[in-house]
Amino acid sequence: MTRRAMLAMLAMVAGMMALVASGAPNVVAADAPQEIPLTIEKNRFSPEEIKVKAGAPFVLVITNKDGAPEEFESKSLRIEKVIPAGKTVKVSVRALKAGSYDFVGEYHEKTAKGRIVAE
């Protein structure tokens, strides 16, 4: 590595460290996936229907307000995730084609139902 390249790299690192030390706010990418809240309470999902933009990934932020764990399951999305009692878990979902994608709470399938509609 040439001396000029080494100095340029050191200057870049010093600049990044100065930015962090200055307390500058975190930079978020303009295309960061949208976070969508989903709650489990009394063995039901709320909201039961979530609308998302087709072709754009997103993150479900699932909060379990019940006293027992629940498993978020969607066979069409190939997602299974246990949400412990009283906890919040983030689940990344790939960009979807337009359509409807069902999900259930596997431990309470009769009451914990919902769907994601990609438009």
Sequence and secondary structure as in RCSB ss.txt:
>XXXX:A:sequence
MTRRAMLAMLAMVAGMMALVASGAPNVVAADAPQEIPLTIEKNRFSPEEIKVKAGAPFVLVITNKDGAPEEFESK
SLRIEKVIPAGKTVKVSVRALKAGSYDFVGEYHEKTAKGRIVAE
>XXXX:A:secstr
  HHHHHHHHHHHHHHHHHHHTT      TT  EEEEEEEETTEEESSEEEE TT  EEEEEEE SSS EEEEET
TTTEEEEE TT EEEEEE    SEEEEEEEGGGTTT EEEEEE 
